[in-house]
């Protein structure tokens, strides 16, 4: 038997229900549907065949579609009403989806063959009417069921003709009243009482019935004879018993894998962006404050400020300006590629139509040319673009942060040249941990406010997490250059460990809250699109590695404590799912590998924001490339060999199997090489050749990556 894919069956349930119901697969005994919350909970029927699983799913979706949120009358036993309502909703679901009839037929045949209704050795004709109705409408194609023509057939027909909920109530009441009346008649009939002659008389009275059925009583035990007689004549069931209903319910529990752990469903919290995002102005005020501290400037009275500034920041500023100048070729290349691809795209969407006005320049061709009218070509307007950059601000980035910043700056200068709005965020856990206290002249611990209201089933995001709005297109060109210089100094500090100036403690490198950053994009991306009026957004994430999976919030209620509280637990492997109520998708987190958790968050974002391209730029130490590729490609496969060959040749590659639309791998060693062809005056031929080759390699890498990037942006 093929293993059941629970989440595929969940999608089947949603499609059948024609609404975005919530489907959960849990380790419970029976299926449940909450008609108010619209949550369909399915057991983990791992031992069920596909036909039985489809039957059970179709049955529960029938309740989702056709059972209203109304409690049935209390004068009808729940089991009686369930039998009738099951008949109605199964008829309705098969009527809506005729293809399900085959699944119901095959599924019930399997259940009948495996005696899920406990009919083996039983005389069906002696069972109660409610049991026979249940058998008739569920497995009547596979077993024979008889009814009394005058008394029972009208009730059976009434049950089969139920169309709405009120009809089911009426039919269930008629069924129960009939069975109850028959039970009362049975109980009021003469029965054996006590022991001795009275009991013996009853057995003697019944002996003729026993003999007529061909059953001989030879042991002479009066009590046992009576008990055997009752069993044979009534089947051991009262007229109001629901033997087959109870049996089916118990046997269905056997389809659950007893050793299977329960599934866990989590959802993304709605973060408060006002507390998550650290504003651009606050960040650079902090940078300016430390610039004054580094230069010893006090107001306007420090007479040798320029000399001190030159000593502290001179080298850093010159390097920044030199890089800006050398990057113009790459930036111009980006602009050219962008304009060419944009023009080609516009041409492809151009519409040409006749104007109805004669083109005089073509009149002389009237003998062989029928097209003598002027034409007009209309170009469809292209979409407005915007870019959101997410930068890894973790400690492991220290050695490659400056090189990563260089790649980022090329893209920012490109955005400025083609007037594309952008925002640059860096994820960190440091900013919110400490706050500067002027009274004490130092940083003190901050009482952090949660970014959201904690609730059971939400993914955990620590209060220390922040998104630093490092750069933005909202400032003018001069201010942007100052801000880029500030970030350059910090990146250079970590790359070179320069001691000539200080950096803000709040901008220190931290852990790797990459997954928290992806959670925050649920609010950042629509905010960016709305503020800038963009139709197509590119989200570019620059990082050097994966991040640990997040935890989940759980409701903890201990018997020895008065109140419950919201705690944290890890998100388990394999059985954990990310549910998005807005898109109706449910995604598995995988086997617990770090990259699988991140990819799941990315796929959820891609489903929710279909107009956003998610592009990853991974900075790799050369020795890590092999292990990174193995996460997405089988070692030795054709695809692996092709990509690894690209890596060896170009020191870069592009993966399309991850959660990103495109995931670029870049060599940190090549990124750190200068693309300028600079040599000393006394350089030898070998030194000149080496410098030239190194320059070509770097330019080739930049153009390859930037070219692929532009193809995604347009």
C-alpha positions in Angstrom: 0.0 0.0 0.0 1.4 3.4 -1.0 2.0 5.8 1.9 -0.6 8.5 2.3 0.5 12.1 1.6 -1.6 13.9 4.3 -1.0 17.4 2.9 -2.0 16.4 -0.6 -5.2 15.0 0.8 -5.6 18.3 2.7 -5.6 20.1 -0.6 -8.2 17.6 -1.9 -10.4 18.5 1.0 -10.0 22.2 0.3 -10.8 21.8 -3.4 -13.9 19.7 -2.6 -15.0 22.2 0.0 -14.7 25.1 -2.6 -13.6 27.4 0.3 -10.5 28.1 2.2 -11.2 25.8 5.1 -8.4 25.0 7.5 -7.4 21.4 7.3 -5.3 19.8 10.1 -4.0 16.2 10.2 -3.6 15.2 13.8 -3.2 12.1 15.9 -6.9 11.8 16.9 -9.3 9.0 16.9 -12.0 10.3 14.6 -12.4 13.1 12.0 -14.0 16.3 13.2 -15.4 19.4 11.5 -16.1 22.5 13.4 -18.8 24.2 11.3 -18.2 27.5 13.2 -14.4 27.9 12.9 -14.4 26.0 9.6 -11.6 23.7 10.8 -11.5 20.2 9.4 -9.4 17.9 11.6 -8.5 14.6 10.0 -6.8 11.7 11.8 -3.5 10.4 10.6 -5.0 7.4 8.7 -1.6 6.0 7.8 -3.1 2.5 7.5 -5.9 3.4 5.2 -5.8 2.8 1.4 -6.2 5.8 -0.9 -9.8 4.8 -1.7 -10.7 4.6 2.0 -8.9 7.9 2.7 -10.7 9.6 -0.1 -14.0 8.2 1.2 -13.3 9.6 4.7 -12.2 12.9 3.4 -15.2 13.2 1.1 -17.5 12.4 4.0 -16.1 15.1 6.2 -16.1 17.7 3.4 -19.8 16.8 3.0 -20.3 17.9 6.5 -18.3 21.1 5.8 -20.4 21.9 2.8 -23.9 20.8 3.9 -24.2 20.6 7.7 -25.1 24.0 9.1 -23.9 25.4 12.4 -27.1 24.3 14.1 -27.5 21.9 17.0 -29.9 19.0 16.3 -32.9 18.6 18.7 -32.1 17.1 22.0 -35.1 14.7 21.8 -33.2 12.6 19.2 -30.2 10.6 20.2 -27.0 11.9 18.6 -26.2 8.5 17.0 -29.6 8.3 15.3 -29.3 11.8 13.9 -25.8 11.1 12.7 -26.9 8.0 10.7 -29.6 10.1 8.9 -27.3 13.2 8.4 -24.5 10.9 7.0 -27.0 9.6 4.4 -27.9 13.1 3.4 -24.4 14.7 3.2 -23.0 11.7 1.3 -25.7 11.9 -1.2 -25.1 15.6 -1.6 -21.3 15.4 -2.0 -21.6 12.6 -4.6 -24.2 14.6 -6.5 -21.8 17.6 -6.5 -18.7 15.5 -7.4 -19.9 12.5 -9.3 -16.3 11.2 -9.5 -16.4 10.6 -5.7 -19.0 7.9 -6.2 -16.3 5.5 -7.3 -14.2 6.3 -4.2 -17.2 5.8 -1.9 -18.0 2.5 -3.6 -14.4 1.1 -3.4 -13.8 2.5 0.1 -17.0 1.1 1.6 -16.3 -2.3 -0.1 -12.9 -2.4 1.6 -14.4 -1.5 5.0 -17.1 -4.2 4.4 -14.6 -6.8 3.4 -12.5 -6.1 6.5 -15.7 -6.3 8.7 -15.5 -2.8 10.0 -19.3 -3.0 10.7 -18.9 -6.2 12.7 -21.4 -8.2 10.7 -19.6 -11.5 10.6 -21.8 -14.2 12.2 -24.7 -11.8 12.7 -28.2 -12.1 11.2 -28.7 -8.6 9.7 -32.5 -9.1 9.5 -32.6 -9.3 13.3 -30.7 -6.0 13.8 -32.4 -2.8 14.8 -33.8 -0.6 12.0 -31.2 2.2 12.6 -28.4 -0.4 12.1 -30.0 -1.7 9.0 -30.4 1.8 7.6 -26.8 2.5 8.4 -25.7 -0.7 6.6 -28.1 -0.2 3.6 -26.9 3.3 2.7 -23.2 2.7 3.4 -22.5 -0.9 2.2 -25.9 -1.9 0.7 -24.1 -2.5 -2.6 -22.1 -5.3 -1.0 -24.5 -6.9 1.6 -28.2 -7.7 1.4 -30.5 -5.8 3.8 -34.2 -6.4 4.1 -37.0 -4.1 5.4 -40.6 -4.5 6.2 -42.6 -3.3 3.2 -45.4 -1.7 5.1 -43.7 -0.3 8.3 -40.0 0.3 7.5 -39.8 1.1 3.8 -41.6 4.5 4.2 -39.0 5.6 6.8 -36.1 4.3 4.7 -37.5 6.2 1.7 -37.9 9.4 3.8 -34.3 9.1 4.9 -33.1 8.6 1.4 -35.0 11.7 0.1 -33.6 14.1 2.7 -32.4 17.3 1.0 -31.9 19.8 3.7 -31.1 19.9 7.5 -34.8 20.1 8.5 -35.6 17.1 6.4 -32.8 15.2 8.2 -34.2 16.2 11.6 -37.7 15.0 10.6 -36.5 11.7 9.3 -34.2 11.1 12.3 -37.2 11.8 14.6 -39.4 9.3 12.7 -36.6 6.7 12.8 -36.1 7.1 16.5 -39.8 7.1 17.3 -40.3 3.9 15.3 -37.4 2.1 17.1 -38.4 3.4 20.5 -42.0 2.3 20.0 -40.8 -1.2 19.0 -38.4 -1.3 22.0 -41.3 -0.3 24.3 -43.5 -3.0 22.8 -40.8 -5.6 23.4 -40.3 -4.6 27.0 -44.0 -4.7 27.8 -44.4 -8.2 26.4 -44.5 -11.1 28.9 -40.9 -12.1 29.9 -39.4 -14.7 32.2 -39.3 -13.5 35.8 -37.3 -14.9 38.6 -36.3 -18.6 38.8 -38.3 -21.9 39.1 -41.6 -22.6 37.4 -42.1 -19.1 36.0 -38.8 -19.2 34.2 -39.3 -22.8 33.1 -42.7 -21.9 31.6 -41.2 -19.2 29.5 -38.6 -21.5 28.1 -41.2 -24.1 27.4 -43.3 -21.4 25.7 -40.3 -20.5 23.5 -39.2 -24.1 22.8 -41.5 -24.3 19.8 -39.8 -21.3 18.3 -36.5 -22.8 19.0 -37.4 -26.1 17.4 -39.0 -24.4 14.4 -35.6 -22.7 13.8 -33.9 -26.1 13.8 -32.0 -25.5 17.1 -32.1 -28.2 19.7 -31.6 -27.5 23.4 -30.3 -30.7 25.0 -28.5 -29.6 28.1 -31.7 -28.8 30.0 -30.4 -25.6 31.6 -33.3 -23.3 31.8 -31.4 -20.0 32.2 -28.9 -20.8 29.5 -31.7 -22.0 27.1 -33.5 -18.7 27.6 -30.3 -16.6 27.0 -29.4 -18.6 23.9 -33.0 -18.2 22.6 -32.9 -14.4 23.1 -29.6 -14.1 21.3 -30.8 -16.2 18.3 -34.1 -14.3 17.9 -32.9 -10.8 18.5 -29.3 -10.9 17.4 -28.4 -9.7 20.9 -29.3 -6.1 20.0 -32.1 -3.9 21.3 -34.2 -1.9 18.9 -32.5 1.4 19.8 -28.9 0.0 19.7 -26.5 1.4 17.1 -24.1 -1.6 16.9 -22.8 -0.9 13.4 -22.3 2.8 14.1 -20.2 2.1 17.2 -18.3 -0.7 15.5 -17.3 1.5 12.5 -16.2 4.3 14.8 -14.0 1.9 16.9 -12.5 0.1 13.9 -11.6 3.4 12.1 -9.3 4.1 15.0 -7.2 1.2 13.9 -6.3 3.1 10.7 -4.2 5.5 12.8 -0.6 4.7 13.3 -0.3 4.4 17.0 3.4 5.3 17.0 2.9 8.4 15.0 3.6 11.7 16.8 1.1 14.5 16.4 1.4 17.1 13.7 2.2 20.6 14.7 0.8 23.6 12.9 2.2 27.1 13.3 1.5 30.5 11.8 3.4 33.7 11.2 2.7 36.5 13.8 1.6 39.9 12.7 4.6 42.0 13.8 4.4 45.6 14.8 6.7 47.3 12.3 7.0 50.4 14.4 9.0 48.4 17.0 10.7 46.1 14.5 12.1 48.7 12.1 14.9 51.0 13.4 14.4 54.2 11.4 17.1 55.4 9.0 17.4 58.8 10.8 18.0 57.1 14.2 20.7 54.9 12.8 22.7 57.7 11.3 22.2 60.0 14.3 24.0 57.3 16.2 26.7 57.1 13.6 27.2 60.9 13.7 27.4 60.8 17.5 30.2 58.3 17.4 31.9 60.3 14.6 32.1 63.2 17.0 33.4 61.0 19.7 36.1 59.5 17.4 37.3 62.9 16.3 37.1 64.5 19.8 34.9 67.3 18.4 33.1 69.4 21.0 30.6 71.8 19.4 32.4 74.2 17.0 35.4 75.0 19.3 37.8 72.2 18.3 40.3 74.1 16.2 42.2 71.1 14.9 39.2 69.1 13.9 40.2 68.7 10.3 43.6 67.2 11.2 42.0 64.7 13.6 39.3 63.8 11.1 41.9 63.2 8.4 43.8 60.9 10.8 40.7 59.0 11.9 38.6 58.8 8.7 40.9 59.9 5.8 41.9 56.4 4.6 38.4 55.1 4.9 36.8 58.0 3.0 39.4 57.8 0.2 38.8 54.1 -0.2 35.0 54.7 -0.4 35.4 57.4 -3.1 37.9 55.3 -5.0 35.5 52.3 -5.0 32.6 54.6 -6.1 34.7 55.8 -9.1 35.8 52.3 -10.1 32.3 50.9 -9.8 30.9 53.2 -12.5 31.7 50.7 -15.2 29.7 48.0 -13.5 26.8 50.4 -12.7 26.7 51.7 -16.3 26.7 48.1 -17.5 23.7 47.4 -15.3 21.9 50.5 -16.6 22.6 49.5 -20.2 21.4 45.9 -19.7 18.3 47.2 -17.9 17.4 49.7 -20.6 18.0 47.1 -23.4 15.9 44.5 -21.7 13.2 47.0 -20.8 13.1 48.2 -24.4 12.9 44.6 -25.8 10.1 43.8 -23.3 8.2 47.0 -24.4 8.6 46.1 -28.0 7.3 42.6 -27.4 4.2 44.1 -25.9 3.7 46.8 -28.7 0.5 47.0 -30.6 0.4 48.3 -34.2 -2.8 49.5 -35.7 -4.0 51.4 -38.8 -5.0 55.0 -38.4 -7.4 55.3 -41.4 -5.3 58.1 -42.9 -3.6 57.5 -46.2 0.2 57.3 -46.2 1.2 59.5 -49.2 4.7 58.0 -49.2 3.1 54.7 -50.2 0.6 55.8 -52.9 2.9 55.0 -55.8 2.8 51.3 -54.7 -0.9 51.0 -55.0 -0.7 48.5 -57.9 1.0 45.8 -55.7 0.5 47.0 -52.1 -2.8 47.0 -50.4 -1.5 48.5 -47.1 -1.6 52.3 -48.0 -2.7 53.6 -44.6 -0.5 55.1 -41.9 0.1 53.0 -38.8 0.5 53.8 -35.2 2.5 51.7 -32.7 1.3 51.8 -29.0 3.8 50.7 -26.3 2.3 49.2 -23.2 3.5 50.9 -20.1 6.0 48.8 -18.1 5.6 48.1 -14.5 7.0 50.3 -11.8 9.9 48.6 -10.0 11.2 48.7 -6.5 14.0 47.0 -4.6 14.2 45.9 -1.0 17.6 44.7 0.2 18.0 42.6 3.3 21.6 42.4 4.6 23.1 39.9 7.0 24.5 41.8 10.0 25.8 38.7 11.8 29.2 38.1 13.3 30.1 35.5 10.7 29.9 38.2 8.0 32.8 40.2 9.5 35.4 39.0 7.1 33.2 39.4 4.0 31.0 42.3 5.1 32.9 45.0 3.2 32.9 42.9 0.0 29.2 42.3 0.4 28.7 46.0 0.9 30.5 46.6 -2.4 28.0 44.4 -4.2 25.2 46.1 -2.5 26.5 49.6 -3.4 26.7 48.7 -7.1 23.0 47.8 -7.0 22.1 51.0 -5.1 23.9 53.3 -7.5 22.1 51.4 -10.3 18.8 52.1 -8.6 19.6 55.8 -8.3 20.6 56.1 -12.0 17.3 54.5 -13.3 15.2 56.1 -10.5 14.1 52.9 -8.9 13.0 53.3 -5.2 14.8 51.1 -2.7 15.2 50.3 1.0 18.1 48.6 2.7 17.5 46.7 5.9 20.0 44.7 8.0 18.8 42.1 10.5 20.3 42.1 14.0 19.7 41.2 17.6 22.0 44.0 19.0 20.2 47.3 18.6 17.4 46.6 21.1 19.5 45.0 23.7 21.1 48.3 25.0 20.1 52.0 25.0 22.4 54.9 25.6 21.7 56.8 28.8 23.0 60.4 28.7 22.7 60.7 32.5 25.0 57.8 33.0 27.1 58.3 29.9 26.9 54.7 29.0 24.6 52.0 27.6 22.1 50.3 29.9 19.9 47.3 29.4 16.6 47.9 27.7 13.3 46.6 28.9 12.3 45.2 25.4 8.6 45.3 24.3 7.3 42.3 22.4 6.7 42.9 18.6 3.4 41.1 18.7 0.8 39.5 21.1 1.9 36.0 21.9 -0.6 33.2 21.2 -0.6 29.5 21.0 0.6 28.2 17.6 2.5 31.4 16.5 6.1 31.3 15.4 8.4 33.0 18.0 10.2 36.2 17.2 12.4 37.5 20.0 12.0 41.1 21.2 15.7 41.8 20.6 15.2 41.3 16.9 15.4 44.5 14.7 15.5 45.5 11.1 17.9 48.3 10.6 16.9 50.7 7.8 20.5 51.5 6.9 19.8 53.2 3.5 16.8 54.6 1.7 16.0 56.3 -1.6 13.9 58.8 0.2 16.9 61.0 1.1 18.6 63.3 -1.4 21.8 62.3 -3.2 24.2 64.1 -0.8 22.6 62.7 2.3 22.6 59.2 0.7 26.4 59.4 0.0 27.0 60.4 3.6 24.9 57.5 4.8 26.7 55.1 2.5 30.0 56.4 3.8 28.9 55.7 7.4 28.0 52.1 6.6 31.3 51.7 4.6 33.3 52.8 7.7 31.5 50.2 9.9 32.0 47.4 7.4 35.6 48.4 6.9 36.1 48.4 10.7 34.9 44.8 11.0 36.9 43.7 7.9 40.2 45.4 8.9 39.6 45.7 12.7 40.8 49.4 12.4 41.4 51.1 15.7 41.5 54.7 14.5 37.8 55.2 15.1 34.9 53.8 17.1 31.6 52.4 15.9 28.2 52.4 17.7 27.8 49.5 20.1 24.2 49.2 18.9 25.5 48.5 15.4 27.8 45.6 16.5 27.4 42.4 14.6 25.0 39.9 16.2 23.6 36.4 15.8 21.8 35.5 12.5 18.1 36.3 12.8 17.6 35.6 9.1 14.3 33.7 9.7 13.0 36.5 11.8 13.8 38.9 9.0 11.7 36.8 6.5 8.8 36.9 9.0 9.1 40.7 9.1 8.9 40.9 5.3 5.2 40.0 5.5 4.7 43.6 6.8 7.7 45.3 5.1 6.9 44.4 1.5 3.3 45.6 1.3 4.3 48.8 3.2 7.1 49.4 0.7 4.8 48.8 -2.3 2.2 51.1 -0.9 4.5 54.0 0.0 6.3 53.9 -3.4 3.5 52.9 -5.7 5.5 50.1 -7.2 3.9 47.1 -9.0 6.9 44.8 -9.2 9.3 44.4 -6.2 12.6 42.7 -6.1 13.7 41.4 -2.6 17.4 40.7 -2.5 18.8 38.9 0.6 22.6 39.0 1.0 23.9 36.5 3.5 26.7 34.1 4.2 24.8 31.2 5.8 21.7 29.6 7.2 20.0 30.5 10.5 18.7 28.2 13.3 15.0 27.3 13.0 12.6 29.4 15.1 10.6 28.1 18.1 6.8 28.2 18.5 4.5 29.5 21.2 2.5 26.9 23.1 -0.2 27.2 25.8 1.2 25.7 29.0 -1.4 24.7 31.6 0.0 22.9 34.6 -2.3 21.2 37.1 -0.4 22.5 40.1 -0.5 26.2 38.9 -3.4 28.5 39.1 -2.9 30.2 35.7 -1.7 29.1 32.3 1.0 31.0 30.4 2.3 31.1 26.9 5.7 29.4 26.7 8.0 28.2 23.9 8.8 24.9 22.3 10.9 23.9 19.4 9.2 23.3 16.0 9.6 19.5 15.5 11.0 17.9 12.4 9.0 16.3 9.7 5.6 16.7 11.4 5.6 20.5 11.5 3.7 22.6 9.1 3.5 26.4 8.3 -0.1 27.4 7.8 -1.1 30.6 6.0 -4.8 31.4 6.5 -4.7 34.2 3.9 -3.4 32.1 1.0 -4.8 28.8 2.2 -1.5 27.1 1.9 0.1 24.6 4.3 3.9 23.9 3.9 6.0 21.2 5.6 9.2 22.4 7.3 11.1 19.3 6.1 13.4 17.1 8.0 14.9 19.8 10.3 17.8 21.0 8.2 18.5 24.7 8.7 18.1 25.6 5.0 14.8 23.7 4.8 13.2 25.9 7.5 14.4 29.1 5.7 13.2 27.7 2.3 9.7 27.1 3.8 9.4 30.7 5.0 10.5 31.9 1.5 8.0 29.7 -0.3 5.3 31.0 2.0 6.4 34.6 1.0 6.4 33.7 -2.6 2.8 32.3 -2.4 1.6 35.4 -0.6 3.5 38.0 -2.7 3.3 36.7 -6.3 4.5 40.0 -7.7 7.8 39.9 -5.8 11.0 38.2 -6.9 13.1 36.8 -4.1 16.8 36.7 -4.9 19.4 35.3 -2.6 23.1 36.2 -2.8 25.2 33.8 -0.8 28.8 34.7 0.0 30.8 31.5 0.1 34.3 30.6 1.3 35.6 28.4 -1.5 35.8 25.3 0.6 32.2 25.6 1.6 30.8 25.5 -2.0 30.7 21.7 -2.2 28.7 21.3 1.1 26.3 24.1 0.1 25.5 22.6 -3.3 24.8 19.2 -1.7 21.9 20.8 0.2 20.0 21.1 -3.2 21.6 18.6 -5.5 22.6 14.9 -5.2 26.3 14.5 -5.2 27.5 13.1 -8.5 24.2 13.9 -10.4 24.3 15.6 -13.7 22.8 18.8 -12.3 25.4 18.8 -9.5 28.3 18.3 -11.9 27.2 21.1 -14.2 26.8 23.6 -11.4 30.0 22.6 -9.7 31.8 23.0 -13.0 30.5 26.5 -13.3 31.8 27.2 -9.8 35.3 25.9 -10.6 35.3 28.0 -13.8 33.6 31.2 -12.8 33.6 31.0 -8.9 29.8 31.6 -9.0 26.6 29.7 -9.7 22.9 30.1 -9.6 20.5 27.7 -7.8 16.8 27.5 -8.7 15.8 24.7 -6.4 15.7 26.7 -3.2 13.0 28.9 -1.7 14.4 31.8 -3.7 13.5 32.5 -7.3 17.3 32.6 -7.9 20.0 31.9 -5.3 23.5 33.1 -6.4 26.6 31.7 -4.9 29.6 34.0 -5.0 33.2 33.3 -4.0 34.3 35.5 -1.1 37.9 35.3 -2.4 37.0 36.7 -5.9 34.7 39.3 -4.4 37.6 40.6 -2.3 39.8 41.1 -5.4 40.1 44.6 -6.8 38.8 44.9 -10.4 41.1 47.8 -11.2 44.1 47.0 -13.3 46.7 48.7 -11.0 50.4 47.8 -11.2 53.5 49.4 -9.8 55.9 51.3 -12.0 58.6 48.6 -11.8 56.3 45.6 -12.3 57.7 42.6 -14.2 55.9 41.0 -17.1 54.7 38.2 -14.8 53.2 40.7 -12.3 51.5 42.6 -15.1 50.0 39.3 -16.5 48.9 38.2 -13.0 47.2 41.5 -12.3 45.5 41.6 -15.7 44.1 38.1 -15.3 42.9 38.8 -11.7 41.2 42.0 -13.0 39.5 40.1 -15.8 38.2 37.4 -13.5 36.6 39.9 -11.1 35.0 41.8 -13.9 33.7 38.6 -15.5 32.2 37.5 -12.2 30.5 40.9 -11.7 29.1 41.1 -15.2 27.8 37.5 -15.1 26.0 38.0 -11.7 24.8 41.4 -12.5 23.5 40.3 -15.9 21.5 37.5 -14.4 20.2 39.9 -11.8 18.9 42.3 -14.4 17.1 39.5 -16.3 15.1 38.9 -13.1 14.4 42.6 -12.4 12.9 43.6 -15.8 
